[in-house]
Amino acid sequence: MATSPFAHHISDGLLTGQSSDHLVSHQQHFIHQGIEPDFLAMQQAAKTAGFELCLASGFRSFERQQMIWDNKFNGLRPILDHNSQPLDPALLSDKEKIIAILRWSALPGASRHHWGTDIDIYARNCLPSGVQLQLEPWEYQAGGHQAEFAQWLAENMRKYGFYLPYRDDLGGVSAEPWHLSYHAISQSLLEHFTPELLHRTISHSQVAGKSQILANLDNLYSRFIINICEV
């Protein structure tokens, strides 16, 4: 197993979104310092190919992820089904809500965005005027405004060390054609991210649905955290 050059920097805070020491600023977002050279090279290559590669999301803190999670769990933001259509939370048990939310949003403490190695991207110049990016699969599929950019990514991202951990729907996180991960570092971080660390992190938080999350944590870890596509 190859060792990441940043392995000695791995801490519980980095893994769970409670540290920012590993980050650098880029386009009003933050990314892991170790991915910056290859990200910038990929961005330049995209520009040469006619795409203005931009970040929609980079690092996300534990607090930010908890706000997203709590708002969905408490009915302040929609919970979507696998077709990106809103579900009625009143018809769902707490366990069902957790499963449904996890299809599109990670548990606080367990988001790959905590690491700064994972980024949501799009081509700004492919976004139609007056249209807001939704980060939904149809945008990146045939006929969508990001389809040509997605094809370019599929052909070029590996040259720069990136891959799509949610390229296909494996029954955990829904397919996310906009979510790139820098494999050399993210794989090392995932290997350090244990169920025990997640249990400890959730136990010490006030995350909505906490008791049901903890009661089902082993299954959630297997289905939504380590269940990713190969490079």
C-alpha positions as CSV (number, residue, x, y, z in Angstrom):
1,M,0.0,0.0,0.0
2,A,1.4,3.3,-1.0
3,T,1.8,5.9,1.7
4,S,0.6,9.4,1.1
5,P,3.3,12.1,1.5
6,F,0.8,13.8,3.8
7,A,0.2,10.7,6.0
8,H,2.1,12.2,8.9
9,H,-0.4,15.2,8.9
10,I,-3.4,13.0,9.4
11,S,-5.4,13.8,12.6
12,D,-8.8,13.2,13.9
13,G,-9.6,16.8,13.4
14,L,-8.6,16.6,9.7
15,L,-10.6,13.4,9.2
16,T,-13.8,14.8,10.8
17,G,-13.8,18.4,9.5
18,Q,-12.7,20.0,12.8
19,S,-9.3,21.2,11.6
20,S,-8.3,23.5,8.7
21,D,-4.5,23.3,9.1
22,H,-4.2,21.3,5.8
23,L,-6.0,23.8,3.6
24,V,-5.1,26.5,1.1
25,S,-7.5,29.0,-0.4
26,H,-8.8,28.8,-4.0
27,Q,-11.6,30.6,-5.7
28,Q,-13.3,31.6,-2.4
29,H,-13.1,27.9,-1.4
30,F,-10.5,25.8,0.4
31,I,-8.8,22.7,-0.8
32,H,-6.1,20.3,0.6
33,Q,-2.7,21.8,0.1
34,G,-1.5,18.5,-1.4
35,I,-4.0,18.6,-4.3
36,E,-3.3,22.2,-5.4
37,P,-0.6,21.6,-8.0
38,D,-2.5,18.9,-9.9
39,F,-5.8,20.7,-9.5
40,L,-4.3,23.9,-11.0
41,A,-2.7,21.8,-13.9
42,M,-6.1,20.2,-14.6
43,Q,-7.8,23.6,-14.5
44,Q,-5.3,24.9,-17.1
45,A,-5.8,21.9,-19.3
46,A,-9.6,22.3,-19.1
47,K,-9.2,26.0,-20.1
48,T,-7.1,25.0,-23.1
49,A,-9.9,22.6,-24.0
50,G,-12.5,25.4,-23.8
51,F,-13.9,24.8,-20.3
52,E,-13.8,27.2,-17.4
53,L,-13.4,24.7,-14.6
54,C,-14.7,26.1,-11.3
55,L,-15.3,24.9,-7.8
56,A,-18.8,24.6,-6.6
57,S,-17.6,23.2,-3.3
58,G,-14.3,22.3,-1.7
59,F,-13.6,21.9,2.0
60,R,-16.7,21.8,4.2
61,S,-16.3,22.0,8.0
62,F,-18.1,19.7,10.5
63,E,-20.3,22.7,11.5
64,R,-21.3,23.4,7.9
65,Q,-22.1,19.7,7.3
66,Q,-24.1,19.5,10.5
67,M,-26.2,22.6,9.5
68,I,-27.0,20.9,6.1
69,W,-27.8,17.6,7.9
70,D,-29.9,19.1,10.7
71,N,-31.9,21.3,8.3
72,K,-32.8,18.2,6.2
73,F,-33.5,16.0,9.2
74,N,-35.7,18.7,10.7
75,G,-37.6,19.5,7.5
76,L,-36.0,22.9,6.8
77,R,-34.5,21.7,3.6
78,P,-35.9,19.1,1.2
79,I,-34.9,15.4,1.4
80,L,-34.7,14.1,-2.2
81,D,-35.3,10.6,-3.5
82,H,-33.0,8.9,-6.0
83,N,-34.7,10.8,-8.9
84,S,-34.0,14.2,-7.1
85,Q,-37.7,14.6,-6.2
86,P,-38.7,15.8,-2.7
87,L,-39.9,13.2,-0.2
88,D,-42.5,13.9,2.5
89,P,-40.5,13.7,5.8
90,A,-43.8,13.1,7.7
91,L,-44.1,9.7,6.1
92,L,-40.5,8.6,7.1
93,S,-39.2,7.1,10.3
94,D,-36.0,8.6,11.7
95,K,-34.1,5.7,10.3
96,E,-35.7,6.1,6.9
97,K,-34.9,9.9,6.9
98,I,-31.2,9.1,7.7
99,I,-31.0,6.7,4.8
100,A,-32.7,9.1,2.4
101,I,-30.5,12.0,3.5
102,L,-27.3,9.9,3.1
103,R,-28.1,9.3,-0.5
104,W,-27.2,12.9,-1.2
105,S,-25.6,14.4,1.9
106,A,-22.9,12.9,4.2
107,L,-23.0,12.5,7.9
108,P,-21.3,15.4,9.8
109,G,-17.9,14.1,10.6
110,A,-18.0,11.6,7.6
111,S,-18.0,13.9,4.6
112,R,-15.1,13.5,2.2
113,H,-15.3,17.3,1.8
114,H,-13.9,17.5,5.3
115,W,-10.6,16.4,3.9
116,G,-10.2,19.1,1.2
117,T,-9.2,16.3,-1.2
118,D,-12.8,16.1,-2.7
119,I,-14.3,18.9,-4.7
120,D,-17.5,19.6,-6.6
121,I,-16.8,21.1,-10.0
122,Y,-18.5,22.5,-13.1
123,A,-17.7,24.5,-16.2
124,R,-18.9,28.0,-15.6
125,N,-18.9,28.9,-19.3
126,C,-21.3,25.9,-20.0
127,L,-23.8,27.1,-17.5
128,P,-26.6,28.9,-19.3
129,S,-27.2,32.6,-18.5
130,G,-29.6,33.0,-15.6
131,V,-29.5,29.3,-14.7
132,Q,-28.3,28.3,-11.2
133,L,-26.2,25.2,-10.8
134,Q,-28.2,22.4,-9.1
135,L,-25.5,19.7,-8.8
136,E,-28.0,17.1,-10.0
137,P,-27.0,14.2,-12.4
138,W,-29.1,15.3,-15.3
139,E,-26.9,18.4,-15.7
140,Y,-23.9,16.2,-16.5
141,Q,-25.6,13.6,-18.6
142,A,-26.4,13.7,-22.3
143,G,-28.4,16.8,-23.1
144,G,-27.4,18.6,-19.9
145,H,-25.4,21.8,-19.9
146,Q,-22.4,20.1,-18.3
147,A,-22.4,17.0,-20.5
148,E,-19.4,18.0,-22.7
149,F,-17.4,19.0,-19.7
150,A,-18.2,15.7,-18.0
151,Q,-17.0,13.9,-21.1
152,W,-13.7,15.8,-21.0
153,L,-13.3,15.0,-17.3
154,A,-13.9,11.3,-18.0
155,E,-11.1,11.4,-20.5
156,N,-8.6,13.5,-18.6
157,M,-9.0,13.6,-14.9
158,R,-6.9,10.6,-14.1
159,K,-3.9,12.3,-15.7
160,Y,-4.0,14.7,-12.8
161,G,-4.7,12.1,-10.0
162,F,-8.5,12.6,-9.8
163,Y,-11.3,10.1,-10.0
164,L,-15.1,9.9,-9.3
165,P,-15.8,8.0,-6.1
166,Y,-19.5,8.2,-6.8
167,R,-19.3,7.6,-10.6
168,D,-22.0,4.9,-10.3
169,D,-24.8,4.3,-7.8
170,L,-23.7,1.3,-5.7
171,G,-26.7,1.5,-3.4
172,G,-25.1,4.0,-1.1
173,V,-24.4,7.6,-2.2
174,S,-26.2,8.4,-5.4
175,A,-24.2,9.0,-8.5
176,E,-22.4,12.4,-8.4
177,P,-20.7,13.1,-11.7
178,W,-19.5,16.5,-10.3
179,H,-17.7,15.1,-7.2
180,L,-13.9,14.5,-7.9
181,S,-11.5,13.1,-5.4
182,Y,-7.7,13.2,-5.4
183,H,-6.9,9.5,-5.0
184,A,-3.3,9.6,-3.6
185,I,-4.4,11.5,-0.5
186,S,-8.0,10.7,-0.1
187,Q,-7.4,6.9,-0.1
188,S,-4.9,7.3,2.7
189,L,-7.4,9.3,4.7
190,L,-10.2,6.8,4.1
191,E,-8.0,4.1,5.5
192,H,-7.6,6.1,8.7
193,F,-11.3,6.9,9.0
194,T,-12.6,4.1,11.2
195,P,-16.1,3.3,12.5
196,E,-14.7,3.9,16.0
197,L,-13.7,7.5,15.1
198,L,-17.1,8.2,13.6
199,H,-18.9,6.8,16.6
200,R,-16.8,8.9,18.9
201,T,-17.4,12.0,16.8
202,I,-21.2,11.6,16.5
203,S,-21.4,10.7,20.3
204,H,-19.8,14.0,21.2
205,S,-22.0,16.0,18.9
206,Q,-25.7,17.2,18.9
207,V,-26.4,16.0,15.3
208,A,-30.1,15.5,14.6
209,G,-31.1,11.9,14.7
210,K,-28.1,11.0,16.8
211,S,-29.5,8.0,18.6
212,Q,-30.7,6.3,15.4
213,I,-27.4,7.2,13.7
214,L,-25.4,5.5,16.5
215,A,-27.7,2.5,16.6
216,N,-27.1,1.9,12.9
217,L,-23.6,3.1,12.5
218,D,-21.9,-0.1,11.3
219,N,-24.4,-0.4,8.4
220,L,-24.2,3.3,7.6
221,Y,-20.4,3.1,7.5
222,S,-20.4,0.1,5.2
223,R,-23.1,1.4,2.9
224,F,-22.3,5.1,2.6
225,I,-18.6,5.6,3.5
226,I,-16.5,2.8,2.3
227,N,-18.9,1.8,-0.6
228,I,-17.2,3.8,-3.4
229,C,-16.2,3.2,-7.0
230,E,-12.7,2.1,-7.9
231,V,-10.3,4.5,-9.6
